[in-house]
Structure formats: C-alpha cells, structure tokens
Amino acid sequence: MTSTLDSAPIAPLIADLYAKADASHLHVKSGATPLGDRDASVQERADAAEDRYLPIDPGTGRLLYSLIRAARPETVVEFGTSYGISTLHLAAAVRDNGIGHIYTTEANAKKIASARATFAQAGVDDIITVLEGDALRTLTAVTDPIGFVLLDGWKDLYLPLIKLLEPQLIPGALVAADNADSSGARDYLDRVRDSANGYTSFNFPAKERDSMELSSRN
C-alpha cells in the first residue's frame, strides 16, 4: 500500500515546495537583521528569514516519517514550521498512523499564512495546530505528554526549548535536532549527550557538511 507521503496530495505539494525552496536561493532579499543575531528578538529574526524556506533534506524528511510511523506518538512538537515542508512529512506519518496531533511553531506572518494554506490543501490541517509567535512562550500551551520533538529552528534556542518540554517527554520519546553541527547547538548537544540528563543520543550525517542528533528520553 502506498504511503500518504508518496501519494497525492502530499507528495506533489512537497515536490513543489522543494522546487520553490531551490528557486528562492536566487531571490532572497537581505534583511537588516542578520539571521543569526542572538541580540535580535525572535520576531526580528523570523521576519529576516521571511523569504527563506530553510527546508530539511529530503532524506531527513523520509527518516522523520519513518520514525513517527514506528513510534506512533500521540503528540508531536515541531520547532520551526517555516513554509511547512518538514511539517508535511510529520503529518503524513501521523495520518498513516491514524493517531496523533502536531503542534508546530512559527513567528513570521507570511510563513504562517502560507503553511496553513498548504496544510489545508494537503488535507492535514485537522491534525496540525500552528502556534504563532515565540516558541518559548507558545509551547507552554502544549500540556499533553509528548512522544516526538523536531527541533529545526534557531539553534541557540534548542537548549531552552528542550528544558521547557522535558517535563512532558514520555519515556522513549524521540527528539530529533537538525543542523546539529551548528555552533549554536553546542550547549544543547552537551545536555543530550550526558546520560545523567536522561537521554541516549546518537549523531549521524543528515546533509552535506551537517548532521542530525537523535535522542531518546530514558
């Protein structure tokens, strides 16, 4: 049986988004706020990245789909919706599992509107809640036990976000942190790689010159 990930309407939507992401590299406008400026507000950073798709690697997307199919989490949290490419991979798995709900975060209004329209077109808007604004604030609204987390936003926020979510992580919960080779993720890696903090962690190449950290909650 063909998976939701590999069939319409999700498969062509993902392909179209990847094509737009490739094209966007030629037309990205430079914002006044550097994307990595930690002194800028979350909103300023999000708006500086308004025209950047910032997609996960296609292979990583298929891995995330497979992990969720296997884990069957009832609650999935994603940090960093952007234009919704990664979210569609998560949603395809949740739909095929027949169980679960996704809470995803985004601060930029243009991206929020675009992602919501895409989710409706894909027929998965009923299993996705888009939390608007600073994830450190909006994710406090998620009170259900969490079985899967995807961290794919500003790397320096990975550590405070995982600390925020830890009380709700169920035993065996999976946490996937993209772009783990980024210097901004170093403090996060120190936490999940120390078994005293309650994780078993593994790093593997996820794209050219980068990697993903996959951690399970003990």
N, C-alpha and C positions, 0 to 999 in steps of 0.2 A: 504494500500500500504506500502511495506517495505521501510524504510528509507535507504539512502545511507550509513548511519553509521552502519547499521545492515546487510549489504549485501556485496558481493564481488564487487570489490577487496579490499575495505577499511577495512571491518570487519576482515578478516583473517590477513591483514597486521598489524592492531592494536594488535590483539592477539599475533602475532609473536613478535612484539616489546616489549610487556609486558613480554613475556617469556624470551626474551633476557635481559631485564632490571633486572628481578629476578636473572638470572644466573650471570649477571655482578657483583652483590654484592660479589660474591665469588672470583672474579678475578681482582678487581680494584687495579691498581698499585698506590702507594702513590707518589704524586708529591713533588717536592722540595718546591713548593709554596702552603701554606695552602689555601684551597678553600675560607675561609672567611677572608683572609688577605686583609684589605682595603688599605694597603700601596702598594700592588702589582698592576700592571697595569691590565686593563680589559683583555688584551691578555694573560697575565700570568695566571690569574685566570681561563680563559676559557680553556687554554691548560692543566692546572692542573686537570680540570674536563673532559678531553677528553674521558675517558673510563666510565664515569658515565652517565647513561641515565636520571636520575633526572625526572622521569615521574610524571604527575599528577595522582591522584587517579582515577580509572575507573568511579566511581560515579560522580566525579567532571567533568570528560570529558563529560558525558552524560548531566550534567547540563549545561555546556557551549554550547553544541549542541542545547539544548532546548532554551536557552536564545537568541542565534543568530537566530534561526528559528522564534522566537517571535518578536525580534527587527528589523529584516531584514536590518541590516546596510549595507550601500554601501561600507564603508571602515572599515576593521578590522585590528587592530595593535596588534601584539604579541611581547612581550619582552621575549626572551629565547626559541629558537627553540629546542635546544639540538638535539635529534635524530628524532624529528618530531611527537611524539605521540599526544601531545596536538594540534599541527597544523592540524593533520588529523581530529580530532574532529571538529575543526573550519571549515575546508574545506568541510566536509560532510554537514554541515549546510548551508554554502554558496552555495554549489552545489544544494542542495534541494530547497533553496530559489529562485534559478535562477537569483540571483543578488548579486553583491559584489565582493570585492577583498581583499586579505590578504597580509599584509606586516609583515614579521617576521624577527627577528634578531638573528644572531649567529656570534661568533668571531672565533671559532675553525674550522680549515680547514677540519679535518676528519669528524666532525659532519655535516658540510655544504654539503660535497660531499655525505654523506650517506643520509641525509634528502632529498636532491634534487633527488637522485635516487629513494627514496621511494615515493616522490610526483609524479614522472613520472610513476612509477609502479601503483600507485593508480589512475592515470588519472586526477589528480587535479593540475598539475604543471602550467596549464594555468591560474589558479586563485590565485597563490601564487608567491609573489616576496620575495626572501631571500636577506636581506640586510646584507652584510658581514662587520664585524668589530664592533667597539664600538657603541652601540645603541644610545648613546648621540650625536653621530655625524651622523650616518647613517639615523636616523629617521627624521633628518631635511629635507630629500629628499621627505618625505610624506607631500604633500601640500593640499590634499583633506580633506573635512570635515569628521571627524571620528565619527563613531557610536558605536564602541565597542573596548575595550582595555583589553588584558590579560597581566598582569604582573606576570611573573613566572621565573625570573632570580635572579640576586644578589639583595637581599632585600634592601641594603643601596642605591641602585640606583632607587628604586621606586619613591622617592620624586622628585629628579631632573628630572626623566623621565616624571612624570605626569605634572610637571611645564612646561616642554618643549611642551607637547602635548595639554595642556589646551586651548590655543587659537583656536585649531581646533575641539575641542569637541562640538558636536551639542547638543542642549537642549534634555535631555533624554538619552544622551549617557551613556552606561554602562561601568564601569571599574571594572574588577574582579582581585583582588590581592591575589594570592595563598601564602600559608605559612605566613599568617598574624600574627601568634603568635611569629614569629622570632623577636628577639630584634632589628635586623637591620631595621625592618619595622616600628618601633615606630614613627619616625618623619612623615612618610607617613600617618599613621593612625591618627595622630594628625591633619593633614591637612584635610583629607576627612571627619572626624567626627565633624569638626567645620562647622556648616551650613553657617557661614559667608563667607566661601571659595567657596560656591556654589555647595555643594553636599548634597545628602541624602544617608546615609550609614548604612549598616547592616552587622553584623558579624555572621557567622554560622560555625559549625564544618564541616570540609571537609575531614578529615582523622584522624587517631589516633593521639591524642595529638597535633593537629594543626587545623587551621581554614582558611576560605576564607573571605575576605572583599569584599562585593558587593556594589558599589556606583553608584548612578545615578547623572548626571550633571543637575543641575536645570536650 
